[in-house]
Amino acid sequence: MASSVRSTVTSNPRVILLRHGETEWARSGKHTSRTEVPLTALGEIQATATGNRIRALGLRNPMILTSPRLRAQRTGELAGLPDEQTWDALSEWDYGDYEGLTTPEIRTSVPDWTVWSHPCPGGEHADEIGARTDMVLSLVTSQLAERDVILIGHGHFSRALIARWLELPVSEGRRFALSPGAYSVLGYEHGSTHLLHHNVPPLVEG
């Protein structure tokens, strides 16, 4: 996984996790995986503003990989970050029967439910997400000796990526909130994987 490149990477490689901009479902707290929901007007502004911040980071010839969902692709387009590849592996956690429901709605039948601690009937379990995140990070780390990487995707899956980068269980993703249009930066310090910056918001004027 991420630790496998500790002895081979001599520069300061970075992995950027960018969450798509706001949608109506994100605003209302509805779990959104496969459903195509467009960015709101604010979401489009967020995407543009975040792109400006990411370009200012001075990344090394970044590889840009994007979720196939239109909200992620539109975010990359507005951010000026054209994807090198659209990758199914960056899709959001599949919520199954809970697609389109909010956490309070789910808890009317499953008290104390969270995606981190309970199953999603008809969807993905945390163990499956763990396998997917590790596969993504394996590809990412194979690139870091030569270039940085930008992953444009979704909230819960990006939080799971953060947890696994830090060599934590997927369930620890619950500790890393990631807002619409915000990004986090993964990297290294003294050879160990680190979370360098987290939930950096777009600078939206007005």
FENCORMO-V223503 format. One record per residue. PHI is phi in whole degrees, -180 to 180 (* if undefined). NEAR is the number of other C-alpha atoms within 8 Angstrom. D_LAST is the distance of its C-alpha to the last C-alpha in Angstrom with 2 decimals. Layout:
# FENCORMO-V223503
PHI;NEAR;D_LAST, PHI;NEAR;D_LAST
This chain:
# FENCORMO-V223503
*;9;41.79, -60;10;39.24, -67;7;41.84, -67;7;44.19, -101;9;42.56, -57;9;42.71, -86;7;45.84, -110;6;44.94, -94;10;41.40, -107;6;41.56, -89;5;38.08, -116;7;34.85, -69;11;33.85, -134;12;30.59, -120;12;29.66, -102;11;26.03, -107;13;25.35, -110;14;22.23, -85;16;21.49, -59;16;20.35, -69;17;16.94, -60;14;16.57, -122;12;19.26, -62;10;20.27, -69;11;23.12, -64;11;21.20, -62;8;18.90, -92;7;22.14, 84;9;24.09, -78;12;26.64, -70;13;28.57, -127;11;28.07, -118;10;30.49, -77;8;32.35, -65;6;30.50, -87;7;28.33, -122;9;24.99, -73;8;22.32, -66;13;18.75, -75;10;16.29, -59;6;13.55, -65;9;11.22, -60;14;14.21, -69;13;14.41, -65;9;10.94, -59;15;12.02, -61;16;15.32, -63;12;14.32, -66;12;12.24, -66;15;15.15, -58;13;17.64, -61;9;16.47, -68;10;17.00, -68;8;20.32, -63;8;21.65, -73;6;21.14, -75;6;23.59, 67;6;26.48, -69;9;28.22, -87;7;31.84, 36;6;32.36, -65;9;30.60, -80;10;32.17, -116;13;29.56, -118;13;30.71, -131;16;28.88, -60;16;29.62, -74;11;31.13, -68;9;28.69, -62;9;26.59, -65;13;23.29, -74;16;24.08, -64;13;25.32, -66;9;22.29, -61;14;20.07, -63;16;22.42, -62;9;22.45, -70;11;18.71, -78;12;18.70, 72;8;21.51, -122;9;23.96, -64;7;26.88, -74;11;29.19, -78;8;32.66, -158;7;33.86, -91;9;32.84, -130;10;34.52, -57;7;35.51, -63;7;35.80, -94;14;32.01, -61;14;31.79, -67;13;30.43, -45;10;32.99, -81;10;35.12, -86;14;34.88, 57;10;37.89, -66;8;38.57, -92;10;35.36, -56;12;33.14, 84;8;30.63, -102;10;31.40, -90;10;29.39, -60;11;30.97, -59;6;31.91, -66;8;33.59, -65;12;35.54, -72;10;36.59, -66;7;38.37, -112;6;41.06, -130;7;40.53, -56;7;39.72, 68;5;37.69, -63;10;36.85, -141;7;34.40, -66;8;34.30, -79;10;35.34, -119;8;38.45, -130;8;39.70, -73;9;40.68, -111;13;38.95, -53;9;41.89, 79;7;42.13, -122;11;39.44, -97;13;39.26, -97;9;40.50, -56;12;39.20, -64;7;42.26, -68;8;41.44, -64;13;37.87, -60;12;39.43, -64;8;41.66, -71;9;38.83, -64;12;36.58, -65;11;39.58, -66;9;40.37, -61;10;36.84, -68;12;36.99, -63;10;40.46, -66;8;39.25, -58;10;36.24, -67;12;38.44, -68;8;40.94, -97;10;38.42, -72;12;37.14, -66;11;39.96, -111;6;38.84, -159;12;35.13, -84;14;32.01, -134;14;30.85, -116;12;27.60, -114;12;27.93, -103;17;25.35, -157;16;26.00, -134;14;25.45, -66;12;24.91, -66;9;28.43, -67;14;30.24, -64;13;28.03, -67;13;28.64, -65;15;32.34, -61;13;32.23, -60;12;30.90, -59;14;33.75, -70;13;36.38, -59;13;35.22, -85;9;35.81, 64;6;39.18, -107;8;38.34, -63;9;39.19, -53;14;36.72, -58;10;36.49, -75;11;34.77, -60;14;31.68, -62;8;30.89, -90;5;29.85, -124;9;27.02, -61;8;24.02, -136;13;21.82, -82;9;18.48, -56;12;17.41, 80;15;16.13, -95;15;17.36, -137;14;20.46, -126;14;23.45, -122;12;25.95, -100;15;29.67, -166;12;32.23, -133;13;35.28, -141;7;36.40, 53;4;40.09, 85;7;40.94, -106;8;39.37, -68;12;36.49, -137;10;33.32, -96;12;29.78, -77;9;28.13, -145;8;24.45, -137;10;23.20, 53;10;20.18, -73;8;17.89, -81;9;14.36, -69;11;12.25, -89;8;9.69, -99;7;6.62, -79;3;3.78, 101;2;0.00
